């Protein structure tokens, strides 16, 4: 594939942790860890620790992280769908949630 650069070292190929989500967004945006730290209102060490999986964000940090990413990562609610994207359809044979609830 001519003209495409390989991803930078450390670029997450799979998003397994919120740190992977943050690192991917940071690298895609061409930002430094210190710039992301400023955006999120945390220290550079905090961003670094999230990216390497040493720590996880506290509950009070999630709103800024979600705003920075543009979606809710799986570590926040169990869903990693982009904001505004409808959830995937239920598997065949399963009843929709509203149908399984009583009156």
N, CA, C and O atoms as CSV, one atom per row, in Angstrom:
chain,resi,resn,atom,element,x,y,z
A,1,UNK,N,N,0.848,-1.172,0.000
A,1,UNK,CA,C,0.000,0.000,0.000
A,1,UNK,C,C,0.889,1.228,0.000
A,1,UNK,O,O,1.487,1.581,1.016
A,2,UNK,N,N,0.961,1.830,-1.077
A,2,UNK,CA,C,1.817,2.987,-1.255
A,2,UNK,C,C,1.155,4.242,-0.687
A,2,UNK,O,O,-0.052,4.442,-0.827
A,3,UNK,N,N,1.955,5.070,-0.052
A,3,UNK,CA,C,1.459,6.342,0.450
A,3,UNK,C,C,0.930,6.293,1.874
A,3,UNK,O,O,0.746,7.341,2.493
A,4,UNK,N,N,0.682,5.103,2.410
A,4,UNK,CA,C,0.211,5.015,3.782
A,4,UNK,C,C,1.389,4.780,4.711
A,4,UNK,O,O,2.217,3.898,4.486
A,5,UNK,N,N,1.444,5.588,5.758
A,5,UNK,CA,C,2.505,5.416,6.744
A,5,UNK,C,C,2.080,4.337,7.733
A,5,UNK,O,O,0.894,4.185,8.030
A,6,UNK,N,N,3.049,3.596,8.237
A,6,UNK,CA,C,2.701,2.636,9.286
A,6,UNK,C,C,2.312,3.391,10.552
A,6,UNK,O,O,2.747,4.524,10.756
A,7,UNK,N,N,1.498,2.774,11.399
A,7,UNK,CA,C,1.129,3.465,12.636
A,7,UNK,C,C,2.357,3.695,13.509
A,7,UNK,O,O,3.321,2.933,13.436
A,8,UNK,N,N,2.328,4.733,14.327
A,8,UNK,CA,C,3.471,5.014,15.199
A,8,UNK,C,C,3.650,3.901,16.231
A,8,UNK,O,O,2.708,3.164,16.522
A,9,UNK,N,N,4.853,3.780,16.781
A,9,UNK,CA,C,5.078,2.776,17.821
A,9,UNK,C,C,4.107,2.977,18.982
A,9,UNK,O,O,3.844,4.106,19.395
A,10,UNK,N,N,3.587,1.889,19.494
A,10,UNK,CA,C,2.660,1.968,20.613
A,10,UNK,C,C,1.225,2.228,20.219
A,10,UNK,O,O,0.360,2.350,21.088
A,11,UNK,N,N,0.946,2.317,18.908
A,11,UNK,CA,C,-0.420,2.573,18.454
A,11,UNK,C,C,-1.271,1.343,18.759
A,11,UNK,O,O,-0.933,0.243,18.324
A,12,UNK,N,N,-2.366,1.508,19.495
A,12,UNK,CA,C,-3.172,0.338,19.854
A,12,UNK,C,C,-3.929,-0.216,18.653
A,12,UNK,O,O,-4.669,0.507,17.986
A,13,UNK,N,N,-3.740,-1.481,18.387
A,13,UNK,CA,C,-4.446,-2.139,17.279
A,13,UNK,C,C,-5.828,-2.598,17.716
A,13,UNK,O,O,-6.748,-2.676,16.901
A,14,UNK,N,N,-5.974,-2.898,18.988
A,14,UNK,CA,C,-7.270,-3.250,19.563
A,14,UNK,C,C,-7.486,-2.376,20.789
A,14,UNK,O,O,-6.555,-2.120,21.552
A,15,UNK,N,N,-8.705,-1.928,20.969
A,15,UNK,CA,C,-9.022,-1.068,22.107
A,15,UNK,C,C,-9.552,-1.935,23.240
A,15,UNK,O,O,-10.737,-2.263,23.291
A,16,UNK,N,N,-8.655,-2.297,24.143
A,16,UNK,CA,C,-9.024,-3.184,25.249
A,16,UNK,C,C,-9.258,-2.432,26.546
A,16,UNK,O,O,-9.994,-2.902,27.414
A,17,UNK,N,N,-8.640,-1.271,26.687
A,17,UNK,CA,C,-8.780,-0.479,27.915
A,17,UNK,C,C,-9.067,0.965,27.530
A,17,UNK,O,O,-8.865,1.364,26.384
A,18,UNK,N,N,-9.538,1.740,28.492
A,18,UNK,CA,C,-9.756,3.159,28.225
A,18,UNK,C,C,-8.434,3.830,27.883
A,18,UNK,O,O,-8.406,4.797,27.121
A,19,UNK,N,N,-7.339,3.324,28.441
A,19,UNK,CA,C,-6.025,3.862,28.092
A,19,UNK,C,C,-5.712,3.687,26.617
A,19,UNK,O,O,-5.104,4.560,25.998
A,20,UNK,N,N,-6.132,2.546,26.045
A,20,UNK,CA,C,-5.950,2.328,24.607
A,20,UNK,C,C,-6.767,3.339,23.806
A,20,UNK,O,O,-6.296,3.877,22.804
A,21,UNK,N,N,-7.995,3.591,24.258
A,21,UNK,CA,C,-8.849,4.580,23.585
A,21,UNK,C,C,-8.203,5.960,23.621
A,21,UNK,O,O,-8.180,6.669,22.615
A,22,UNK,N,N,-7.684,6.333,24.775
A,22,UNK,CA,C,-7.060,7.650,24.932
A,22,UNK,C,C,-5.812,7.747,24.067
A,22,UNK,O,O,-5.607,8.749,23.382
A,23,UNK,N,N,-4.978,6.716,24.094
A,23,UNK,CA,C,-3.748,6.738,23.290
A,23,UNK,C,C,-4.079,6.836,21.798
A,23,UNK,O,O,-3.456,7.615,21.077
A,24,UNK,N,N,-5.052,6.055,21.334
A,24,UNK,CA,C,-5.424,6.088,19.916
A,24,UNK,C,C,-5.893,7.486,19.522
A,24,UNK,O,O,-5.459,8.025,18.504
A,25,UNK,N,N,-6.776,8.069,20.326
A,25,UNK,CA,C,-7.296,9.415,20.032
A,25,UNK,C,C,-6.159,10.437,20.040
A,25,UNK,O,O,-6.105,11.324,19.188
A,26,UNK,N,N,-5.258,10.304,21.005
A,26,UNK,CA,C,-4.128,11.235,21.108
A,26,UNK,C,C,-3.236,11.138,19.881
A,26,UNK,O,O,-2.876,12.161,19.297
A,27,UNK,N,N,-2.875,9.927,19.484
A,27,UNK,CA,C,-1.996,9.748,18.327
A,27,UNK,C,C,-2.691,10.161,17.034
A,27,UNK,O,O,-2.074,10.780,16.167
A,28,UNK,N,N,-3.976,9.820,16.901
A,28,UNK,CA,C,-4.727,10.222,15.703
A,28,UNK,C,C,-4.809,11.741,15.584
A,28,UNK,O,O,-4.854,12.282,14.480
A,29,UNK,N,N,-4.827,12.423,16.726
A,29,UNK,CA,C,-4.935,13.886,16.750
A,29,UNK,C,C,-3.584,14.581,16.721
A,29,UNK,O,O,-3.520,15.806,16.617
A,30,UNK,N,N,-2.497,13.810,16.811
A,30,UNK,CA,C,-1.164,14.401,16.818
A,30,UNK,C,C,-0.856,15.160,18.094
A,30,UNK,O,O,-0.079,16.115,18.081
A,31,UNK,N,N,-1.460,14.741,19.194
A,31,UNK,CA,C,-1.261,15.428,20.467
A,31,UNK,C,C,-0.200,14.730,21.307
A,31,UNK,O,O,0.028,13.528,21.169
A,32,UNK,N,N,0.435,15.490,22.166
A,32,UNK,CA,C,1.376,14.955,23.139
A,32,UNK,C,C,0.612,14.613,24.416
A,32,UNK,O,O,-0.485,15.120,24.647
A,33,UNK,N,N,1.200,13.755,25.238
A,33,UNK,CA,C,0.552,13.411,26.504
A,33,UNK,C,C,0.306,14.650,27.353
A,33,UNK,O,O,-0.720,14.738,28.027
A,34,UNK,N,N,1.221,15.603,27.334
A,34,UNK,CA,C,1.026,16.809,28.150
A,34,UNK,C,C,-0.156,17.636,27.640
A,34,UNK,O,O,-0.839,18.291,28.427
A,35,UNK,N,N,-0.401,17.609,26.325
A,35,UNK,CA,C,-1.552,18.331,25.779
A,35,UNK,C,C,-2.857,17.653,26.189
A,35,UNK,O,O,-3.830,18.322,26.535
A,36,UNK,N,N,-2.871,16.336,26.149
A,36,UNK,CA,C,-4.060,15.593,26.581
A,36,UNK,C,C,-4.290,15.818,28.072
A,36,UNK,O,O,-5.429,15.987,28.508
A,37,UNK,N,N,-3.220,15.821,28.848
A,37,UNK,CA,C,-3.335,16.082,30.281
A,37,UNK,C,C,-3.995,17.441,30.525
A,37,UNK,O,O,-4.859,17.566,31.393
A,38,UNK,N,N,-3.590,18.450,29.766
A,38,UNK,CA,C,-4.194,19.774,29.903
A,38,UNK,C,C,-5.666,19.779,29.538
A,38,UNK,O,O,-6.475,20.415,30.213
A,39,UNK,N,N,-6.016,19.075,28.474
A,39,UNK,CA,C,-7.417,18.992,28.043
A,39,UNK,C,C,-8.265,18.309,29.112
A,39,UNK,O,O,-9.385,18.733,29.398
A,40,UNK,N,N,-7.718,17.247,29.696
A,40,UNK,CA,C,-8.481,16.451,30.659
A,40,UNK,C,C,-8.363,16.954,32.096
A,40,UNK,O,O,-9.077,16.482,32.981
A,41,UNK,N,N,-7.460,17.915,32.330
A,41,UNK,CA,C,-7.304,18.460,33.676
A,41,UNK,C,C,-6.622,17.505,34.649
A,41,UNK,O,O,-6.940,17.478,35.838
A,42,UNK,N,N,-5.678,16.722,34.123
A,42,UNK,CA,C,-4.920,15.777,34.952
A,42,UNK,C,C,-3.434,15.977,34.680
A,42,UNK,O,O,-3.063,16.808,33.851
A,43,UNK,N,N,-2.588,15.230,35.365
A,43,UNK,CA,C,-1.146,15.334,35.140
A,43,UNK,C,C,-0.715,14.442,33.977
A,43,UNK,O,O,-1.436,13.534,33.564
A,44,UNK,N,N,0.467,14.724,33.470
A,44,UNK,CA,C,1.045,13.893,32.405
A,44,UNK,C,C,1.224,12.464,32.911
A,44,UNK,O,O,0.973,11.508,32.178
A,45,UNK,N,N,1.658,12.320,34.160
A,45,UNK,CA,C,1.822,10.978,34.730
A,45,UNK,C,C,0.502,10.212,34.736
A,45,UNK,O,O,0.484,9.005,34.499
A,46,UNK,N,N,-0.591,10.904,35.005
A,46,UNK,CA,C,-1.901,10.251,35.001
A,46,UNK,C,C,-2.235,9.728,33.612
A,46,UNK,O,O,-2.655,8.580,33.468
A,47,UNK,N,N,-2.054,10.555,32.589
A,47,UNK,CA,C,-2.317,10.118,31.212
A,47,UNK,C,C,-1.423,8.932,30.871
A,47,UNK,O,O,-1.892,7.943,30.308
A,48,UNK,N,N,-0.155,9.024,31.203
A,48,UNK,CA,C,0.794,7.937,30.920
A,48,UNK,C,C,0.341,6.643,31.611
A,48,UNK,O,O,0.353,5.572,31.005
A,49,UNK,N,N,-0.054,6.753,32.870
A,49,UNK,CA,C,-0.497,5.567,33.610
A,49,UNK,C,C,-1.760,4.957,33.016
A,49,UNK,O,O,-1.897,3.734,32.987
A,50,UNK,N,N,-2.681,5.785,32.544
A,50,UNK,CA,C,-3.871,5.256,31.870
A,50,UNK,C,C,-3.480,4.530,30.595
A,50,UNK,O,O,-3.963,3.431,30.320
A,51,UNK,N,N,-2.603,5.148,29.822
A,51,UNK,CA,C,-2.231,4.575,28.528
A,51,UNK,C,C,-1.523,3.230,28.661
A,51,UNK,O,O,-1.680,2.365,27.799
A,52,UNK,N,N,-0.758,3.042,29.709
A,52,UNK,CA,C,-0.054,1.761,29.880
A,52,UNK,C,C,-0.861,0.778,30.726
A,52,UNK,O,O,-0.414,-0.343,30.970
A,53,UNK,N,N,-2.040,1.191,31.172
A,53,UNK,CA,C,-2.905,0.294,31.926
A,53,UNK,C,C,-2.560,0.155,33.395
A,53,UNK,O,O,-3.026,-0.769,34.061
A,54,UNK,N,N,-1.751,1.062,33.901
A,54,UNK,CA,C,-1.353,1.007,35.311
A,54,UNK,C,C,-2.494,1.460,36.221
A,54,UNK,O,O,-2.672,0.919,37.312
A,55,UNK,N,N,-3.257,2.443,35.778
A,55,UNK,CA,C,-4.384,2.984,36.547
A,55,UNK,C,C,-5.583,3.154,35.632
A,55,UNK,O,O,-5.469,3.126,34.407
A,56,UNK,N,N,-6.746,3.333,36.270
A,56,UNK,CA,C,-7.980,3.639,35.540
A,56,UNK,C,C,-8.511,4.987,36.026
A,56,UNK,O,O,-8.263,5.378,37.166
A,57,UNK,N,N,-9.229,5.687,35.177
A,57,UNK,CA,C,-9.794,6.975,35.590
A,57,UNK,C,C,-10.806,6.812,36.726
A,57,UNK,O,O,-11.475,5.786,36.847
A,58,UNK,N,N,-10.894,7.846,37.545
A,58,UNK,CA,C,-11.926,7.863,38.583
A,58,UNK,C,C,-13.239,8.307,37.945
A,58,UNK,O,O,-13.259,8.827,36.829
A,59,UNK,N,N,-14.315,8.096,38.659
A,59,UNK,CA,C,-15.639,8.423,38.136
A,59,UNK,C,C,-15.751,9.903,37.768
A,59,UNK,O,O,-16.406,10.242,36.782
A,60,UNK,N,N,-15.131,10.776,38.535
A,60,UNK,CA,C,-15.249,12.212,38.244
A,60,UNK,C,C,-14.505,12.614,36.974
A,60,UNK,O,O,-14.766,13.681,36.418
A,61,UNK,N,N,-13.581,11.773,36.510
A,61,UNK,CA,C,-12.809,12.087,35.304
A,61,UNK,C,C,-13.506,11.648,34.013
A,61,UNK,O,O,-13.143,12.100,32.928
A,62,UNK,N,N,-14.503,10.772,34.129
A,62,UNK,CA,C,-15.144,10.225,32.930
A,62,UNK,C,C,-15.786,11.269,32.012
A,62,UNK,O,O,-15.629,11.161,30.796
A,63,UNK,N,N,-16.500,12.274,32.530
A,63,UNK,CA,C,-17.131,13.228,31.606
A,63,UNK,C,C,-16.136,13.887,30.643
A,63,UNK,O,O,-16.425,14.013,29.453
A,64,UNK,N,N,-14.983,14.305,31.138
A,64,UNK,CA,C,-13.990,14.931,30.246
A,64,UNK,C,C,-13.402,13.919,29.269
A,64,UNK,O,O,-13.149,14.246,28.109
A,65,UNK,N,N,-13.186,12.694,29.734
A,65,UNK,CA,C,-12.643,11.656,28.855
A,65,UNK,C,C,-13.628,11.357,27.734
A,65,UNK,O,O,-13.236,11.248,26.572
A,66,UNK,N,N,-14.895,11.224,28.074
A,66,UNK,CA,C,-15.926,10.952,27.067
A,66,UNK,C,C,-15.990,12.094,26.060
A,66,UNK,O,O,-16.106,11.859,24.857
A,67,UNK,N,N,-15.917,13.320,26.545
A,67,UNK,CA,C,-15.928,14.474,25.638
A,67,UNK,C,C,-14.702,14.458,24.725
A,67,UNK,O,O,-14.821,14.728,23.530
A,68,UNK,N,N,-13.542,14.148,25.265
A,68,UNK,CA,C,-12.301,14.088,24.488
A,68,UNK,C,C,-12.374,12.998,23.424
A,68,UNK,O,O,-11.986,13.220,22.277
A,69,UNK,N,N,-12.869,11.823,23.801
A,69,UNK,CA,C,-12.929,10.704,22.863
A,69,UNK,C,C,-14.045,10.867,21.836
A,69,UNK,O,O,-13.899,10.453,20.686
A,70,UNK,N,N,-15.155,11.467,22.248
A,70,UNK,CA,C,-16.308,11.576,21.359
A,70,UNK,C,C,-17.208,10.356,21.415
A,70,UNK,O,O,-18.139,10.230,20.620
A,71,UNK,N,N,-16.938,9.467,22.342
A,71,UNK,CA,C,-17.783,8.292,22.557
A,71,UNK,C,C,-17.546,7.781,23.971
A,71,UNK,O,O,-16.596,8.180,24.644
A,72,UNK,N,N,-18.424,6.896,24.404
A,72,UNK,CA,C,-18.306,6.311,25.732
A,72,UNK,C,C,-17.507,5.024,25.610
A,72,UNK,O,O,-17.985,4.064,25.005
A,73,UNK,N,N,-16.289,4.978,26.172
A,73,UNK,CA,C,-15.500,3.746,26.080
A,73,UNK,C,C,-16.086,2.650,26.963
A,73,UNK,O,O,-16.831,2.928,27.904
A,74,UNK,N,N,-15.749,1.421,26.656
A,74,UNK,CA,C,-16.337,0.279,27.358
A,74,UNK,C,C,-16.098,0.309,28.860
A,74,UNK,O,O,-16.924,-0.205,29.614
A,75,UNK,N,N,-15.008,0.887,29.316
A,75,UNK,CA,C,-14.735,0.937,30.747
A,75,UNK,C,C,-15.688,1.820,31.521
A,75,UNK,O,O,-15.782,1.697,32.742
A,76,UNK,N,N,-16.395,2.704,30.848
A,76,UNK,CA,C,-17.291,3.635,31.532
A,76,UNK,C,C,-18.652,3.014,31.807
A,76,UNK,O,O,-19.188,3.159,32.906
A,77,UNK,N,N,-19.217,2.322,30.821
A,77,UNK,CA,C,-20.573,1.799,30.982
A,77,UNK,C,C,-20.751,0.393,30.443
A,77,UNK,O,O,-21.854,-0.150,30.506
A,78,UNK,N,N,-19.707,-0.207,29.920
A,78,UNK,CA,C,-19.850,-1.515,29.301
A,78,UNK,C,C,-20.194,-1.422,27.833
A,78,UNK,O,O,-20.425,-2.446,27.190
A,79,UNK,N,N,-20.233,-0.202,27.279
A,79,UNK,CA,C,-20.568,0.009,25.873
A,79,UNK,C,C,-19.499,0.880,25.248
A,79,UNK,O,O,-19.096,1.879,25.845
A,80,UNK,N,N,-19.032,0.531,24.067
A,80,UNK,CA,C,-18.024,1.356,23.406
A,80,UNK,C,C,-18.550,1.942,22.106
A,80,UNK,O,O,-17.769,2.282,21.218
A,81,UNK,N,N,-19.877,2.065,21.986
A,81,UNK,CA,C,-20.461,2.631,20.779
A,81,UNK,C,C,-20.199,4.128,20.723
A,81,UNK,O,O,-20.226,4.800,21.754
A,82,UNK,N,N,-19.946,4.661,19.524
A,82,UNK,CA,C,-19.829,6.113,19.413
A,82,UNK,C,C,-21.121,6.780,19.857
A,82,UNK,O,O,-22.204,6.215,19.701
A,83,UNK,N,N,-21.006,7.974,20.406
A,83,UNK,CA,C,-22.195,8.697,20.835
A,83,UNK,C,C,-23.156,8.859,19.671
A,83,UNK,O,O,-22.749,9.173,18.552
A,84,UNK,N,N,-24.413,8.646,19.941
A,84,UNK,CA,C,-25.421,8.823,18.916
A,84,UNK,C,C,-25.629,7.611,18.028
A,84,UNK,O,O,-26.590,7.586,17.259
A,85,UNK,N,N,-24.783,6.624,18.102
A,85,UNK,CA,C,-24.955,5.429,17.278
A,85,UNK,C,C,-25.929,4.497,17.987
A,85,UNK,O,O,-25.788,4.255,19.186
A,86,UNK,N,N,-26.916,3.972,17.264
A,86,UNK,CA,C,-27.859,3.067,17.915
A,86,UNK,C,C,-27.166,1.776,18.318
A,86,UNK,O,O,-26.185,1.377,17.690
A,87,UNK,N,N,-27.661,1.120,19.356
A,87,UNK,CA,C,-27.056,-0.142,19.760
A,87,UNK,C,C,-27.270,-1.199,18.685
A,87,UNK,O,O,-28.197,-1.085,17.884
A,88,UNK,N,N,-26.424,-2.228,18.655
A,88,UNK,CA,C,-26.601,-3.276,17.661
A,88,UNK,C,C,-27.900,-4.018,17.913
A,88,UNK,O,O,-28.395,-4.034,19.041
A,89,UNK,N,N,-28.466,-4.639,16.867
A,89,UNK,CA,C,-29.721,-5.368,17.048
A,89,UNK,C,C,-29.523,-6.551,17.990
A,89,UNK,O,O,-28.431,-7.109,18.093
A,90,UNK,N,N,-30.596,-6.915,18.669
A,90,UNK,CA,C,-30.554,-8.064,19.573
A,90,UNK,C,C,-30.412,-9.338,18.753
A,90,UNK,O,O,-30.886,-9.401,17.618
A,91,UNK,N,N,-29.765,-10.352,19.314
A,91,UNK,CA,C,-29.643,-11.622,18.591
A,91,UNK,C,C,-31.017,-12.204,18.295
A,91,UNK,O,O,-31.974,-11.971,19.033
A,92,UNK,N,N,-31.104,-12.961,17.215
A,92,UNK,CA,C,-32.380,-13.568,16.837
A,92,UNK,C,C,-32.890,-14.438,17.964
A,92,UNK,O,O,-32.128,-15.140,18.628
A,93,UNK,N,N,-34.200,-14.380,18.166
A,93,UNK,CA,C,-34.807,-15.214,19.187
A,93,UNK,C,C,-34.869,-14.562,20.553
A,93,UNK,O,O,-35.497,-15.099,21.464
A,94,UNK,N,N,-34.233,-13.421,20.711
A,94,UNK,CA,C,-34.317,-12.747,22.006
A,94,UNK,C,C,-35.359,-11.645,21.920
A,94,UNK,O,O,-35.486,-10.968,20.900
A,95,UNK,N,N,-36.085,-11.481,22.985
A,95,UNK,CA,C,-37.138,-10.473,23.008
A,95,UNK,C,C,-36.537,-9.120,23.326
A,95,UNK,O,O,-35.602,-9.034,24.122
A,96,UNK,N,N,-37.055,-8.056,22.717
A,96,UNK,CA,C,-36.582,-6.714,23.078
A,96,UNK,C,C,-36.869,-6.446,24.551
A,96,UNK,O,O,-37.814,-6.997,25.115
A,97,UNK,N,N,-36.053,-5.602,25.169
A,97,UNK,CA,C,-36.212,-5.304,26.593
A,97,UNK,C,C,-37.612,-4.830,26.929
A,97,UNK,O,O,-38.193,-5.263,27.924
A,98,UNK,N,N,-38.165,-3.937,26.103
A,98,UNK,CA,C,-39.481,-3.388,26.413
A,98,UNK,C,C,-40.551,-4.465,26.367
A,98,UNK,O,O,-41.532,-4.385,27.106
A,99,UNK,N,N,-40.385,-5.472,25.516
A,99,UNK,CA,C,-41.369,-6.535,25.409
A,99,UNK,C,C,-41.282,-7.489,26.594
A,99,UNK,O,O,-42.267,-8.150,26.923
A,100,UNK,N,N,-40.134,-7.572,27.236
A,100,UNK,CA,C,-39.970,-8.520,28.335
A,100,UNK,C,C,-40.442,-7.940,29.665
A,100,UNK,O,O,-40.550,-8.669,30.651
A,101,UNK,N,N,-40.722,-6.651,29.704
A,101,UNK,CA,C,-41.193,-6.016,30.932
A,101,UNK,C,C,-42.710,-6.111,31.010
A,101,UNK,O,O,-43.411,-6.084,29.998
A,102,UNK,N,N,-43.182,-6.220,32.210
A,102,UNK,CA,C,-44.629,-6.259,32.410
A,102,UNK,C,C,-45.217,-4.875,32.348
A,102,UNK,O,O,-44.477,-3.894,32.273
A,103,UNK,N,N,-46.550,-4.767,32.378
A,103,UNK,CA,C,-47.218,-3.451,32.315
A,103,UNK,C,C,-46.947,-2.583,33.508
A,103,UNK,O,O,-47.444,-1.459,33.580
